[in-house]
Amino acid sequence: MSRIRITWKKSTISHPERQRRCIRALGLKKLNHSVIHDDTPQIRGMIRAVAHLIEWDIVD
């Protein structure tokens, strides 16, 4: 199974609470913090919801 590296790049100030909760659910704590998750449909859905706030790439 492939893995995805997600990095939080833009603040959630002035964004809806739902997007803030999604950032927290991904395990991101501060700006420029990165986490690695398995590539699952649930994670892809969260990435899609906050794509304008994060950067992501597939890790081999």
PDB file of N, CA, C, O and CB in Angstrom:
ATOM      1  N   MET A   1       0.835  -1.169   0.000  1.00  0.00           N
ATOM      2  CA  MET A   1       0.000   0.000   0.000  1.00  0.00           C
ATOM      3  C   MET A   1       0.892   1.248   0.000  1.00  0.00           C
ATOM      4  O   MET A   1       1.893   1.302   0.714  1.00  0.00           O
ATOM      5  CB  MET A   1      -0.957  -0.011   1.215  1.00  0.00           C
ATOM      6  N   SER A   2       0.530   2.222  -0.784  1.00  0.00           N
ATOM      7  CA  SER A   2       1.333   3.444  -0.836  1.00  0.00           C
ATOM      8  C   SER A   2       1.014   4.344   0.360  1.00  0.00           C
ATOM      9  O   SER A   2      -0.001   4.176   1.037  1.00  0.00           O
ATOM     10  CB  SER A   2       1.083   4.201  -2.159  1.00  0.00           C
ATOM     11  N   ARG A   3       1.892   5.280   0.592  1.00  0.00           N
ATOM     12  CA  ARG A   3       1.764   6.199   1.709  1.00  0.00           C
ATOM     13  C   ARG A   3       1.717   7.626   1.165  1.00  0.00           C
ATOM     14  O   ARG A   3       2.204   7.898   0.068  1.00  0.00           O
ATOM     15  CB  ARG A   3       2.937   6.020   2.719  1.00  0.00           C
ATOM     16  N   ILE A   4       1.130   8.528   1.937  1.00  0.00           N
ATOM     17  CA  ILE A   4       0.995   9.923   1.526  1.00  0.00           C
ATOM     18  C   ILE A   4       1.592  10.816   2.605  1.00  0.00           C
ATOM     19  O   ILE A   4       1.276  10.665   3.786  1.00  0.00           O
ATOM     20  CB  ILE A   4      -0.495  10.290   1.265  1.00  0.00           C
ATOM     21  N   ARG A   5       2.457  11.750   2.203  1.00  0.00           N
ATOM     22  CA  ARG A   5       2.983  12.759   3.116  1.00  0.00           C
ATOM     23  C   ARG A   5       2.144  14.019   2.957  1.00  0.00           C
ATOM     24  O   ARG A   5       1.974  14.527   1.849  1.00  0.00           O
ATOM     25  CB  ARG A   5       4.499  13.048   2.841  1.00  0.00           C
ATOM     26  N   ILE A   6       1.620  14.519   4.073  1.00  0.00           N
ATOM     27  CA  ILE A   6       0.772  15.707   4.069  1.00  0.00           C
ATOM     28  C   ILE A   6       1.467  16.779   4.901  1.00  0.00           C
ATOM     29  O   ILE A   6       1.888  16.523   6.029  1.00  0.00           O
ATOM     30  CB  ILE A   6      -0.662  15.392   4.628  1.00  0.00           C
ATOM     31  N   THR A   7       1.585  17.992   4.334  1.00  0.00           N
ATOM     32  CA  THR A   7       2.211  19.113   5.027  1.00  0.00           C
ATOM     33  C   THR A   7       1.221  20.266   5.083  1.00  0.00           C
ATOM     34  O   THR A   7       0.646  20.649   4.065  1.00  0.00           O
ATOM     35  CB  THR A   7       3.530  19.548   4.323  1.00  0.00           C
ATOM     36  N   TRP A   8       1.026  20.816   6.273  1.00  0.00           N
ATOM     37  CA  TRP A   8       0.114  21.945   6.479  1.00  0.00           C
ATOM     38  C   TRP A   8       0.831  23.215   6.076  1.00  0.00           C
ATOM     39  O   TRP A   8       1.858  23.554   6.665  1.00  0.00           O
ATOM     40  CB  TRP A   8      -0.375  22.028   7.962  1.00  0.00           C
ATOM     41  N   LYS A   9       0.313  23.932   5.076  1.00  0.00           N
ATOM     42  CA  LYS A   9       0.987  25.101   4.522  1.00  0.00           C
ATOM     43  C   LYS A   9       0.262  26.426   4.724  1.00  0.00           C
ATOM     44  O   LYS A   9       0.909  27.471   4.659  1.00  0.00           O
ATOM     45  CB  LYS A   9       1.195  24.894   3.084  1.00  0.00           C
ATOM     46  N   LYS A  10      -1.030  26.436   4.962  1.00  0.00           N
ATOM     47  CA  LYS A  10      -1.766  27.688   5.080  1.00  0.00           C
ATOM     48  C   LYS A  10      -2.658  27.646   6.319  1.00  0.00           C
ATOM     49  O   LYS A  10      -3.265  26.619   6.622  1.00  0.00           O
ATOM     50  CB  LYS A  10      -2.609  27.951   3.808  1.00  0.00           C
ATOM     51  N   SER A  11      -2.733  28.764   7.028  1.00  0.00           N
ATOM     52  CA  SER A  11      -3.483  28.855   8.271  1.00  0.00           C
ATOM     53  C   SER A  11      -4.977  28.626   8.056  1.00  0.00           C
ATOM     54  O   SER A  11      -5.507  28.849   6.967  1.00  0.00           O
ATOM     55  CB  SER A  11      -3.256  30.207   8.914  1.00  0.00           C
ATOM     56  N   THR A  12      -5.644  28.175   9.122  1.00  0.00           N
ATOM     57  CA  THR A  12      -7.084  27.952   9.067  1.00  0.00           C
ATOM     58  C   THR A  12      -7.871  29.152   9.586  1.00  0.00           C
ATOM     59  O   THR A  12      -9.095  29.088   9.698  1.00  0.00           O
ATOM     60  CB  THR A  12      -7.448  26.715   9.866  1.00  0.00           C
ATOM     61  N   ILE A  13      -7.179  30.243   9.904  1.00  0.00           N
ATOM     62  CA  ILE A  13      -7.873  31.456  10.341  1.00  0.00           C
ATOM     63  C   ILE A  13      -8.801  31.893   9.210  1.00  0.00           C
ATOM     64  O   ILE A  13      -8.411  31.911   8.043  1.00  0.00           O
ATOM     65  CB  ILE A  13      -6.855  32.603  10.720  1.00  0.00           C
ATOM     66  N   SER A  14     -10.004  32.235   9.565  1.00  0.00           N
ATOM     67  CA  SER A  14     -11.073  32.664   8.651  1.00  0.00           C
ATOM     68  C   SER A  14     -11.567  31.543   7.732  1.00  0.00           C
ATOM     69  O   SER A  14     -12.161  31.810   6.688  1.00  0.00           O
ATOM     70  CB  SER A  14     -10.586  33.824   7.805  1.00  0.00           C
ATOM     71  N   HIS A  15     -11.323  30.300   8.119  1.00  0.00           N
ATOM     72  CA  HIS A  15     -11.877  29.162   7.395  1.00  0.00           C
ATOM     73  C   HIS A  15     -12.901  28.475   8.300  1.00  0.00           C
ATOM     74  O   HIS A  15     -12.839  28.619   9.521  1.00  0.00           O
ATOM     75  CB  HIS A  15     -10.747  28.163   6.952  1.00  0.00           C
ATOM     76  N   PRO A  16     -13.832  27.739   7.722  1.00  0.00           N
ATOM     77  CA  PRO A  16     -14.885  27.100   8.527  1.00  0.00           C
ATOM     78  C   PRO A  16     -14.336  26.101   9.555  1.00  0.00           C
ATOM     79  O   PRO A  16     -13.274  25.508   9.365  1.00  0.00           O
ATOM     80  CB  PRO A  16     -15.865  26.390   7.610  1.00  0.00           C
ATOM     81  N   GLU A  17     -15.074  25.936  10.623  1.00  0.00           N
ATOM     82  CA  GLU A  17     -14.697  25.008  11.695  1.00  0.00           C
ATOM     83  C   GLU A  17     -14.530  23.581  11.161  1.00  0.00           C
ATOM     84  O   GLU A  17     -13.677  22.836  11.643  1.00  0.00           O
ATOM     85  CB  GLU A  17     -15.753  25.030  12.816  1.00  0.00           C
ATOM     86  N   ARG A  18     -15.320  23.209  10.193  1.00  0.00           N
ATOM     87  CA  ARG A  18     -15.221  21.861   9.620  1.00  0.00           C
ATOM     88  C   ARG A  18     -13.830  21.607   9.029  1.00  0.00           C
ATOM     89  O   ARG A  18     -13.285  20.512   9.167  1.00  0.00           O
ATOM     90  CB  ARG A  18     -16.298  21.663   8.535  1.00  0.00           C
ATOM     91  N   GLN A  19     -13.264  22.613   8.377  1.00  0.00           N
ATOM     92  CA  GLN A  19     -11.927  22.468   7.804  1.00  0.00           C
ATOM     93  C   GLN A  19     -10.865  22.431   8.901  1.00  0.00           C
ATOM     94  O   GLN A  19      -9.876  21.709   8.775  1.00  0.00           O
ATOM     95  CB  GLN A  19     -11.637  23.615   6.823  1.00  0.00           C
ATOM     96  N   ARG A  20     -11.053  23.189   9.962  1.00  0.00           N
ATOM     97  CA  ARG A  20     -10.120  23.151  11.093  1.00  0.00           C
ATOM     98  C   ARG A  20     -10.101  21.766  11.729  1.00  0.00           C
ATOM     99  O   ARG A  20      -9.039  21.242  12.066  1.00  0.00           O
ATOM    100  CB  ARG A  20     -10.500  24.211  12.144  1.00  0.00           C
ATOM    101  N   ARG A  21     -11.287  21.178  11.891  1.00  0.00           N
ATOM    102  CA  ARG A  21     -11.373  19.829  12.461  1.00  0.00           C
ATOM    103  C   ARG A  21     -10.726  18.798  11.546  1.00  0.00           C
ATOM    104  O   ARG A  21     -10.129  17.833  12.023  1.00  0.00           O
ATOM    105  CB  ARG A  21     -12.834  19.450  12.718  1.00  0.00           C
ATOM    106  N   CYS A  22     -10.836  18.993  10.261  1.00  0.00           N
ATOM    107  CA  CYS A  22     -10.236  18.069   9.298  1.00  0.00           C
ATOM    108  C   CYS A  22      -8.704  18.115   9.397  1.00  0.00           C
ATOM    109  O   CYS A  22      -8.051  17.073   9.342  1.00  0.00           O
ATOM    110  CB  CYS A  22     -10.695  18.414   7.857  1.00  0.00           C
ATOM    111  N   ILE A  23      -8.136  19.306   9.540  1.00  0.00           N
ATOM    112  CA  ILE A  23      -6.684  19.452   9.718  1.00  0.00           C
ATOM    113  C   ILE A  23      -6.246  18.717  10.979  1.00  0.00           C
ATOM    114  O   ILE A  23      -5.240  18.008  10.963  1.00  0.00           O
ATOM    115  CB  ILE A  23      -6.279  20.952   9.796  1.00  0.00           C
ATOM    116  N   ARG A  24      -6.987  18.879  12.066  1.00  0.00           N
ATOM    117  CA  ARG A  24      -6.668  18.191  13.315  1.00  0.00           C
ATOM    118  C   ARG A  24      -6.799  16.676  13.165  1.00  0.00           C
ATOM    119  O   ARG A  24      -5.974  15.924  13.683  1.00  0.00           O
ATOM    120  CB  ARG A  24      -7.580  18.687  14.439  1.00  0.00           C
ATOM    121  N   ALA A  25      -7.830  16.233  12.459  1.00  0.00           N
ATOM    122  CA  ALA A  25      -8.053  14.796  12.269  1.00  0.00           C
ATOM    123  C   ALA A  25      -6.929  14.157  11.465  1.00  0.00           C
ATOM    124  O   ALA A  25      -6.636  12.973  11.634  1.00  0.00           O
ATOM    125  CB  ALA A  25      -9.390  14.554  11.572  1.00  0.00           C
ATOM    126  N   LEU A  26      -6.305  14.932  10.598  1.00  0.00           N
ATOM    127  CA  LEU A  26      -5.162  14.422   9.840  1.00  0.00           C
ATOM    128  C   LEU A  26      -3.912  14.315  10.715  1.00  0.00           C
ATOM    129  O   LEU A  26      -2.924  13.702  10.312  1.00  0.00           O
ATOM    130  CB  LEU A  26      -4.882  15.325   8.636  1.00  0.00           C
ATOM    131  N   GLY A  27      -3.952  14.908  11.907  1.00  0.00           N
ATOM    132  CA  GLY A  27      -2.816  14.819  12.821  1.00  0.00           C
ATOM    133  C   GLY A  27      -1.848  15.975  12.706  1.00  0.00           C
ATOM    134  O   GLY A  27      -0.734  15.911  13.226  1.00  0.00           O
ATOM    135  N   LEU A  28      -2.265  17.037  12.027  1.00  0.00           N
ATOM    136  CA  LEU A  28      -1.385  18.190  11.853  1.00  0.00           C
ATOM    137  C   LEU A  28      -1.518  19.117  13.052  1.00  0.00           C
ATOM    138  O   LEU A  28      -2.631  19.451  13.457  1.00  0.00           O
ATOM    139  CB  LEU A  28      -1.713  18.945  10.542  1.00  0.00           C
ATOM    140  N   LYS A  29      -0.396  19.533  13.622  1.00  0.00           N
ATOM    141  CA  LYS A  29      -0.387  20.332  14.844  1.00  0.00           C
ATOM    142  C   LYS A  29      -0.107  21.810  14.586  1.00  0.00           C
ATOM    143  O   LYS A  29      -0.794  22.671  15.136  1.00  0.00           O
ATOM    144  CB  LYS A  29       0.638  19.786  15.801  1.00  0.00           C
ATOM    145  N   LYS A  30       0.900  22.117  13.753  1.00  0.00           N
ATOM    146  CA  LYS A  30       1.311  23.496  13.492  1.00  0.00           C
ATOM    147  C   LYS A  30       1.553  23.671  12.001  1.00  0.00           C
ATOM    148  O   LYS A  30       1.622  22.696  11.254  1.00  0.00           O
ATOM    149  CB  LYS A  30       2.585  23.864  14.302  1.00  0.00           C
ATOM    150  N   LEU A  31       1.680  24.911  11.580  1.00  0.00           N
ATOM    151  CA  LEU A  31       2.029  25.164  10.186  1.00  0.00           C
ATOM    152  C   LEU A  31       3.376  24.516   9.869  1.00  0.00           C
ATOM    153  O   LEU A  31       4.262  24.474  10.722  1.00  0.00           O
ATOM    154  CB  LEU A  31       2.071  26.687   9.897  1.00  0.00           C
ATOM    155  N   ASN A  32       3.527  24.022   8.668  1.00  0.00           N
ATOM    156  CA  ASN A  32       4.715  23.341   8.160  1.00  0.00           C
ATOM    157  C   ASN A  32       4.984  22.000   8.836  1.00  0.00           C
ATOM    158  O   ASN A  32       6.063  21.434   8.664  1.00  0.00           O
ATOM    159  CB  ASN A  32       5.910  24.225   8.328  1.00  0.00           C
ATOM    160  N   HIS A  33       4.028  21.483   9.597  1.00  0.00           N
ATOM    161  CA  HIS A  33       4.145  20.155  10.192  1.00  0.00           C
ATOM    162  C   HIS A  33       3.740  19.119   9.146  1.00  0.00           C
ATOM    163  O   HIS A  33       2.786  19.330   8.398  1.00  0.00           O
ATOM    164  CB  HIS A  33       3.262  20.030  11.479  1.00  0.00           C
ATOM    165  N   SER A  34       4.460  18.005   9.094  1.00  0.00           N
ATOM    166  CA  SER A  34       4.167  16.945   8.133  1.00  0.00           C
ATOM    167  C   SER A  34       3.809  15.655   8.845  1.00  0.00           C
ATOM    168  O   SER A  34       4.338  15.352   9.914  1.00  0.00           O
ATOM    169  CB  SER A  34       5.356  16.719   7.204  1.00  0.00           C
ATOM    170  N   VAL A  35       2.913  14.905   8.244  1.00  0.00           N
ATOM    171  CA  VAL A  35       2.550  13.577   8.732  1.00  0.00           C
ATOM    172  C   VAL A  35       2.496  12.629   7.544  1.00  0.00           C
ATOM    173  O   VAL A  35       2.350  13.057   6.399  1.00  0.00           O
ATOM    174  CB  VAL A  35       1.183  13.601   9.493  1.00  0.00           C
ATOM    175  N   ILE A  36       2.615  11.352   7.826  1.00  0.00           N
ATOM    176  CA  ILE A  36       2.532  10.332   6.777  1.00  0.00           C
ATOM    177  C   ILE A  36       1.381   9.393   7.126  1.00  0.00           C
ATOM    178  O   ILE A  36       1.293   8.887   8.245  1.00  0.00           O
ATOM    179  CB  ILE A  36       3.888   9.541   6.632  1.00  0.00           C
ATOM    180  N   HIS A  37       0.500   9.167   6.152  1.00  0.00           N
ATOM    181  CA  HIS A  37      -0.661   8.291   6.326  1.00  0.00           C
ATOM    182  C   HIS A  37      -0.695   7.269   5.193  1.00  0.00           C
ATOM    183  O   HIS A  37      -0.110   7.480   4.131  1.00  0.00           O
ATOM    184  CB  HIS A  37      -1.984   9.116   6.362  1.00  0.00           C
ATOM    185  N   ASP A  38      -1.390   6.158   5.438  1.00  0.00           N
ATOM    186  CA  ASP A  38      -1.668   5.206   4.367  1.00  0.00           C
ATOM    187  C   ASP A  38      -2.625   5.861   3.373  1.00  0.00           C
ATOM    188  O   ASP A  38      -3.431   6.713   3.746  1.00  0.00           O
ATOM    189  CB  ASP A  38      -2.267   3.876   4.933  1.00  0.00           C
ATOM    190  N   ASP A  39      -2.532   5.465   2.135  1.00  0.00           N
ATOM    191  CA  ASP A  39      -3.399   6.004   1.083  1.00  0.00           C
ATOM    192  C   ASP A  39      -4.730   5.255   1.095  1.00  0.00           C
ATOM    193  O   ASP A  39      -4.869   4.207   0.465  1.00  0.00           O
ATOM    194  CB  ASP A  39      -2.716   5.892  -0.317  1.00  0.00           C
ATOM    195  N   THR A  40      -5.709   5.808   1.823  1.00  0.00           N
ATOM    196  CA  THR A  40      -7.034   5.209   1.917  1.00  0.00           C
ATOM    197  C   THR A  40      -8.075   6.206   1.404  1.00  0.00           C
ATOM    198  O   THR A  40      -7.793   7.401   1.328  1.00  0.00           O
ATOM    199  CB  THR A  40      -7.349   4.783   3.381  1.00  0.00           C
ATOM    200  N   PRO A  41      -9.250   5.741   1.058  1.00  0.00           N
ATOM    201  CA  PRO A  41     -10.299   6.658   0.597  1.00  0.00           C
ATOM    202  C   PRO A  41     -10.671   7.712   1.652  1.00  0.00           C
ATOM    203  O   PRO A  41     -11.018   8.840   1.303  1.00  0.00           O
ATOM    204  CB  PRO A  41     -11.541   5.864   0.209  1.00  0.00           C
ATOM    205  N   GLN A  42     -10.599   7.349   2.927  1.00  0.00           N
ATOM    206  CA  GLN A  42     -10.933   8.298   3.983  1.00  0.00           C
ATOM    207  C   GLN A  42      -9.919   9.440   4.033  1.00  0.00           C
ATOM    208  O   GLN A  42     -10.295  10.606   4.157  1.00  0.00           O
ATOM    209  CB  GLN A  42     -10.996   7.585   5.339  1.00  0.00           C
ATOM    210  N   ILE A  43      -8.653   9.106   3.938  1.00  0.00           N
ATOM    211  CA  ILE A  43      -7.603  10.131   3.951  1.00  0.00           C
ATOM    212  C   ILE A  43      -7.695  10.988   2.697  1.00  0.00           C
ATOM    213  O   ILE A  43      -7.537  12.207   2.767  1.00  0.00           O
ATOM    214  CB  ILE A  43      -6.201   9.483   4.057  1.00  0.00           C
ATOM    215  N   ARG A  44      -7.951  10.362   1.548  1.00  0.00           N
ATOM    216  CA  ARG A  44      -8.106  11.133   0.310  1.00  0.00           C
ATOM    217  C   ARG A  44      -9.262  12.117   0.400  1.00  0.00           C
ATOM    218  O   ARG A  44      -9.173  13.227  -0.125  1.00  0.00           O
ATOM    219  CB  ARG A  44      -8.320  10.198  -0.872  1.00  0.00           C
ATOM    220  N   GLY A  45     -10.350  11.722   1.063  1.00  0.00           N
ATOM    221  CA  GLY A  45     -11.487  12.617   1.242  1.00  0.00           C
ATOM    222  C   GLY A  45     -11.137  13.808   2.111  1.00  0.00           C
ATOM    223  O   GLY A  45     -11.553  14.930   1.821  1.00  0.00           O
ATOM    224  N   MET A  46     -10.375  13.582   3.176  1.00  0.00           N
ATOM    225  CA  MET A  46      -9.953  14.691   4.029  1.00  0.00           C
ATOM    226  C   MET A  46      -8.992  15.620   3.284  1.00  0.00           C
ATOM    227  O   MET A  46      -9.051  16.839   3.441  1.00  0.00           O
ATOM    228  CB  MET A  46      -9.290  14.158   5.310  1.00  0.00           C
ATOM    229  N   ILE A  47      -8.106  15.032   2.471  1.00  0.00           N
ATOM    230  CA  ILE A  47      -7.188  15.845   1.662  1.00  0.00           C
ATOM    231  C   ILE A  47      -7.978  16.716   0.700  1.00  0.00           C
ATOM    232  O   ILE A  47      -7.663  17.894   0.527  1.00  0.00           O
ATOM    233  CB  ILE A  47      -6.192  14.948   0.883  1.00  0.00           C
ATOM    234  N   ARG A  48      -8.991  16.156   0.078  1.00  0.00           N
ATOM    235  CA  ARG A  48      -9.813  16.913  -0.871  1.00  0.00           C
ATOM    236  C   ARG A  48     -10.531  18.073  -0.184  1.00  0.00           C
ATOM    237  O   ARG A  48     -10.703  19.138  -0.777  1.00  0.00           O
ATOM    238  CB  ARG A  48     -10.836  15.990  -1.544  1.00  0.00           C
ATOM    239  N   ALA A  49     -10.953  17.865   1.074  1.00  0.00           N
ATOM    240  CA  ALA A  49     -11.691  18.898   1.802  1.00  0.00           C
ATOM    241  C   ALA A  49     -10.824  20.098   2.161  1.00  0.00           C
ATOM    242  O   ALA A  49     -11.326  21.217   2.262  1.00  0.00           O
ATOM    243  CB  ALA A  49     -12.285  18.315   3.059  1.00  0.00           C
ATOM    244  N   VAL A  50      -9.524  19.872   2.354  1.00  0.00           N
ATOM    245  CA  VAL A  50      -8.634  20.969   2.765  1.00  0.00           C
ATOM    246  C   VAL A  50      -7.449  21.130   1.811  1.00  0.00           C
ATOM    247  O   VAL A  50      -6.374  21.566   2.224  1.00  0.00           O
ATOM    248  CB  VAL A  50      -8.122  20.728   4.188  1.00  0.00           C
ATOM    249  N   ALA A  51      -7.641  20.786   0.561  1.00  0.00           N
ATOM    250  CA  ALA A  51      -6.552  20.819  -0.421  1.00  0.00           C
ATOM    251  C   ALA A  51      -5.938  22.205  -0.572  1.00  0.00           C
ATOM    252  O   ALA A  51      -4.760  22.324  -0.910  1.00  0.00           O
ATOM    253  CB  ALA A  51      -7.055  20.344  -1.764  1.00  0.00           C
ATOM    254  N   HIS A  52      -6.709  23.238  -0.330  1.00  0.00           N
ATOM    255  CA  HIS A  52      -6.204  24.604  -0.463  1.00  0.00           C
ATOM    256  C   HIS A  52      -5.340  25.025   0.730  1.00  0.00           C
ATOM    257  O   HIS A  52      -4.724  26.090   0.698  1.00  0.00           O
ATOM    258  CB  HIS A  52      -7.366  25.571  -0.620  1.00  0.00           C
ATOM    259  N   LEU A  53      -5.290  24.203   1.776  1.00  0.00           N
ATOM    260  CA  LEU A  53      -4.509  24.522   2.972  1.00  0.00           C
ATOM    261  C   LEU A  53      -3.258  23.658   3.130  1.00  0.00           C
ATOM    262  O   LEU A  53      -2.399  23.953   3.960  1.00  0.00           O
ATOM    263  CB  LEU A  53      -5.373  24.370   4.191  1.00  0.00           C
ATOM    264  N   ILE A  54      -3.157  22.598   2.337  1.00  0.00           N
ATOM    265  CA  ILE A  54      -2.065  21.637   2.513  1.00  0.00           C
ATOM    266  C   ILE A  54      -1.342  21.377   1.204  1.00  0.00           C
ATOM    267  O   ILE A  54      -1.806  21.754   0.127  1.00  0.00           O
ATOM    268  CB  ILE A  54      -2.595  20.323   3.082  1.00  0.00           C
ATOM    269  N   GLU A  55      -0.194  20.723   1.324  1.00  0.00           N
ATOM    270  CA  GLU A  55       0.507  20.136   0.183  1.00  0.00           C
ATOM    271  C   GLU A  55       0.650  18.654   0.490  1.00  0.00           C
ATOM    272  O   GLU A  55       0.834  18.269   1.645  1.00  0.00           O
ATOM    273  CB  GLU A  55       1.919  20.825  -0.074  1.00  0.00           C
ATOM    274  N   TRP A  56       0.566  17.836  -0.525  1.00  0.00           N
ATOM    275  CA  TRP A  56       0.710  16.394  -0.295  1.00  0.00           C
ATOM    276  C   TRP A  56       1.431  15.763  -1.474  1.00  0.00           C
ATOM    277  O   TRP A  56       1.396  16.268  -2.596  1.00  0.00           O
ATOM    278  CB  TRP A  56      -0.674  15.722  -0.081  1.00  0.00           C
ATOM    279  N   ASP A  57       2.088  14.639  -1.186  1.00  0.00           N
ATOM    280  CA  ASP A  57       2.742  13.867  -2.249  1.00  0.00           C
ATOM    281  C   ASP A  57       2.797  12.403  -1.805  1.00  0.00           C
ATOM    282  O   ASP A  57       2.685  12.088  -0.620  1.00  0.00           O
ATOM    283  CB  ASP A  57       4.190  14.423  -2.561  1.00  0.00           C
ATOM    284  N   ILE A  58       2.968  11.540  -2.770  1.00  0.00           N
ATOM    285  CA  ILE A  58       3.027  10.107  -2.495  1.00  0.00           C
ATOM    286  C   ILE A  58       4.471   9.731  -2.168  1.00  0.00           C
ATOM    287  O   ILE A  58       5.404  10.101  -2.881  1.00  0.00           O
ATOM    288  CB  ILE A  58       2.493   9.277  -3.709  1.00  0.00           C
ATOM    289  N   VAL A  59       4.631   8.988  -1.073  1.00  0.00           N
ATOM    290  CA  VAL A  59       5.949   8.555  -0.598  1.00  0.00           C
ATOM    291  C   VAL A  59       6.136   7.098  -0.985  1.00  0.00           C
ATOM    292  O   VAL A  59       5.230   6.285  -0.802  1.00  0.00           O
ATOM    293  CB  VAL A  59       6.096   8.748   0.954  1.00  0.00           C
ATOM    294  N   ASP A  60       7.284   6.767  -1.510  1.00  0.00           N
ATOM    295  CA  ASP A  60       7.574   5.369  -1.869  1.00  0.00           C
ATOM    296  C   ASP A  60       8.188   4.610  -0.735  1.00  0.00           C
ATOM    297  O   ASP A  60       8.489   3.425  -0.877  1.00  0.00           O
ATOM    298  CB  ASP A  60       8.489   5.306  -3.058  1.00  0.00           C
TER     299      ASP A  60
END
